[in-house]
Amino acid sequence: MWRLIGGTVAGVVAWFVTVTILNMGLRYGWHDYAAVEKAMTFTLPMMLARLSESGVSSILSGAIAAAVARNRHAALYAGLVLLLFFLPVHYMLFSKFPLWYHLVFLASLPLLSVLGGQLVRERSAAAQPA
């Protein structure tokens, strides 16, 4: 039980650390992005870049959660915690982004976390001798 909780927490923390590092790269590497970030007036390529950041972070989050917990359910729980955290945030930001952006972002949190957890599980199963 404690390992499951620890894995879930590790996955959530990993998501925030990863997305922060990736966003710093966008901010410092893409001048136009940095110029509009505070106002959140992103172009389509910028929104796709933000969704990509979140996607990579979700996959890594699920992988870390599953690896720490040694249980694939931790990846799902980490994704669900992220979803619960971001539902009110996206409700407040609803007018800033198109509906498709909110749907893709929110749906990807648990789905890609589970995918990340499955990648770890498959690797660990393949590494075990027959």
N, C-alpha and C positions, 0 to 999 in steps of 0.2 A: 504493500500500500504506500509506504513512504517513498519507495523508489518510483512509483507511478506519479506521485505528487512532485517529486524532485525532477523527474523527466519533463513533466508538463511545464513546470516553472522554468527549467532550463531552456525549453523550446521557445517559450514566450520571450524570455530575455534575449535569446539568440536572434529572434525576429527583429526586436528593436535595435540591437547592436548592428546587425547586418544592414537593415534598411537605413540606419543613420550613416553608416560608412558609405554605402552606395549613393545616398543622397548628397553627401559631401562631395563625392566625385562628380555628380551632375552639377552641383552648384559651382564648383571651382573649374570644371572643364567645359561648361556650356554657359557662356556669358549671358545669352538671351534668357536662359532658364533662371539664372540668378536674379535677373532684372525684374522678372514677373512673379517670383516665388511668393513674396509677401502678399501681393494682391490676388494671387491664385488665378491669374488670367492666362492659363496655359494653352498652348496650341495643341493640336492633335498629336504631333510627335512627342511633345513634352508629356502629355497624359499617358501615352503608350510607354514612354520611358519610366514614368512613375509606377505604372502597373507592372512593368518588367522588374523593377526594383522589389516590389512587393512579392511578386511571384518567386523570384530567386530566394528572397528572405523566407517565404513560407515553406519552400522545399527544404531549405537548410534547417529551418526551425523544426519541421517534422522529423528530419533525420536525426537531429540532436536529441529531440525528445525521446524518440524510439531507442536510440543508442544508450542514453543515460538510464532510461527505465527498463531497458531490455524487454519492452512490451510495446507492440504496435499501437495499442490504444492511447498511449501518451501523445502520439502525433495528432490523433483526432482531438484529444482534449485540449492540446495546445492551440490548435486551429479554432476550436469552439470558444476558448477563452479570448482569443484575438477578435473573433467575430463579435462576441458580446461587448468587448471593449470598444470596438469601432462602430457599432450600430448607432449609438447616440452621437458620436462624432460626425458621422456621415449624414445623420438627420439634420444636424446644425449646418452642415455644408451643402445641403441638398441643392440650393440655387446656384452654387459655384461650379458644379459639374453636370454634364448630361446624365440622364438616367442610366444609360448603358455603362458608364464609368463606375457608378456606385454598384450596380449589379455585378459587374465583372470583379471589382475589388473585393466586395463582401463575399461573394461565392468562392473566390479563389483562396481565401484564408483557410477554411477547413479542407477544401479539396486538395490543394497543393501540399498542405501539411501532411495529409494522409499519404500522398504520393511520395513525399520525402521519407516518411516512416517505412513505406514499402520498399524503397530502395535500400535502406539499411537492413531490413529483414532479409531481403533477397541476398545481399552480399554476405551476411553472417551465415545464412543457410548454405550458401555455395562454398564458404570457407571451411565448413565442418567436414571431417573425413567420413567416408561412407562406411 
